[in-house]
């Protein structure tokens, strides 16, 4: 689920960055008073956040699968994460 959110945030960042470069001309009242440089850097920040969210979701999934048993003699007394 986090991976999907990361992709959506990254795509939104690409759209915001394209607005900052002037690729698309949209009349958005909020963005009229903001410099194009700030809009572009906001898009870059959204892309970065999306990539980080996507990478974090992979790391947590692989951590859940890596559990090793703790033995006391021949008996398993518990599990620990690797």
Secondary structure, 3 states (H helix, E strand, C coil): CHHHHHHHHHHHHHHHHHHHHCCCCCCCCHHHHCCHHHHHHHHHHHHHHHHHHHHHHHHHHHHHHCEEEEEECCEEEEEEEC
